[in-house]
């Protein structure tokens, strides 16, 4: 089912009708009232990661649209978005400001693994939702130990499992080489990949190499991986090293089936600088629609997005992935609030967030948002694409649970 | 006569300020108390840098590194060895003093801008060094170390407000801050202070007067690093989390900004430096989401234009003008 504005409207009418019978039992925690829902956000509007600040702005714009169209169940969303400059110490201060001073109902889309780690314990001690955090680390989906925290985008492990599934489908006798960054991020991907290959991981992975963030290049690692005789390569690197690895493999004439983690699949900063002759044919995974892909630039879903951008976010770039991201994650938040109805307690918010099964207009066809009491990983499906020298071309089926 | 009445007013004023500082946390929310806590932490850090830069004329763009070392010293001691939080402060001071002296020794050969660059290199390197795999078992790598907030040792209520962990930590930090400011005041107002200023203003004349330049300069570097490191330990305890990304090169620059804004070679100026570091970024963020850094810059330039000698310079000028008026 496609979630158009008509079905959304129908759903909200239905929700109103249902909640109408229970009006006597309105329940509120701090930050919620008959008129308003206070939501806090923390984004790096300044500092080294300020490029990601675009997401916070897109979310604010989307909530403006929701408010202009009547709010959620008659309540306006007040989104208080503050800057932490990607500094975890500042994140703690800002989270405390939002929770203790502004008394928000929940925190939404706090960005980055270190900033979220800094407030992980605090949010769970205070029992305030830390919802749909903007990082791919797998540790955000741990409902047993941290029942107040949930991720949103595909986590590193499930993405790696998708590549493993594709390899098992297409090349069950592959000899695989893996290059990964020697930290939590790299190990997270590797674990998912090995889990995905299952019993065959030991025999299929013929070589592993690591690098440190502080290393100048990964050239020697690529040379030794080639020497292992591998015909398949899983490249778990951040953008700078990804470009180096792609280039070096091309230079020494190594042409494996090349899987590249989505952290580094940006066309402008990785694929083109690495040299088109080297990067053509590489495979990576996607879950939201690329606003520059002509096949998605039509239909009601695209028109709605364009209308939103024109009216509520005129300063944002139409071709910026972050705007699609902000728009879509904003819709997820609104859906949770809708389902919560008049029971706007923090407990019910988490209950509803852990009870989703839906699609959204700017997610790739077949990709869904699905959670459960034991499943705090909203998006796990992705589609693979190959780089054709200019842009990414989606192919094949959608992988993931 | 005038001197005596000045002194009387100084003591009355100080007593009033102290009472206000003791009552204040019970009138504010925990979150505000936490912010005041950080103001004091930054004030001590700025004070440390001011000893070096303001009094001794040595520039450091790397004091964020000592702040980080202090914070990590406290965090590792608490997390891995179960040391109580208060006992980590002297250790942090000593570790950073030793480290600062070691850095200060080669720094003797580097004057002015070159010293600034050498220390800046330290500030840039520290976040990456903290992520180094070999020490990950201790530092927690990229993930950092999560600490538990110290609990108040006894129950107490005032104005119907309990002594929360934040309020307890406020009093603890206040006590440490007062001790550090008294120490600095004792150190700088006498012979040592005069020697430092002499070295700053005219090193050759200072040597001629019998001041041992290398010893004084290295020990100043060490003491300065010790103060800032102790502040880092306090900060780590207050935030209850340390990670490499908390201590980027920006921190070193903010500390230097704090020194200049408060007033070079001014001990009370460090408090204004702390206030600036803590609150001005928040104000900038509230004014504009698009360019908080630009707003910060404008505020900084505006302040420097209004008070070229820092806040304390401005206060002194205002005071002099008032005195001139009452006497005239």
HADDOCK unambig.tbl for C-alpha pairs under 7 A between the chains (distance, minus, plus):
assign (segid A and resid 45 and name CA) (segid B and resid 289 and name CA) 6.36 0.50 0.50
assign (segid A and resid 45 and name CA) (segid B and resid 290 and name CA) 6.91 0.50 0.50
assign (segid A and resid 46 and name CA) (segid B and resid 292 and name CA) 6.38 0.50 0.50
assign (segid A and resid 46 and name CA) (segid B and resid 293 and name CA) 6.21 0.50 0.50
assign (segid A and resid 82 and name CA) (segid B and resid 285 and name CA) 6.91 0.50 0.50
assign (segid A and resid 83 and name CA) (segid B and resid 285 and name CA) 6.27 0.50 0.50
assign (segid A and resid 87 and name CA) (segid B and resid 245 and name CA) 5.85 0.50 0.50
assign (segid A and resid 87 and name CA) (segid B and resid 246 and name CA) 5.01 0.50 0.50
assign (segid A and resid 88 and name CA) (segid B and resid 245 and name CA) 6.61 0.50 0.50
assign (segid A and resid 88 and name CA) (segid B and resid 246 and name CA) 5.40 0.50 0.50
assign (segid A and resid 89 and name CA) (segid B and resid 239 and name CA) 6.27 0.50 0.50
assign (segid A and resid 89 and name CA) (segid B and resid 246 and name CA) 5.63 0.50 0.50
assign (segid A and resid 92 and name CA) (segid B and resid 239 and name CA) 6.76 0.50 0.50
assign (segid A and resid 96 and name CA) (segid B and resid 31 and name CA) 6.04 0.50 0.50
assign (segid A and resid 97 and name CA) (segid B and resid 31 and name CA) 6.12 0.50 0.50
assign (segid A and resid 100 and name CA) (segid B and resid 31 and name CA) 6.22 0.50 0.50
assign (segid A and resid 101 and name CA) (segid B and resid 31 and name CA) 6.75 0.50 0.50
assign (segid A and resid 114 and name CA) (segid B and resid 143 and name CA) 6.30 0.50 0.50
assign (segid A and resid 117 and name CA) (segid B and resid 143 and name CA) 6.96 0.50 0.50
assign (segid A and resid 118 and name CA) (segid B and resid 241 and name CA) 6.03 0.50 0.50
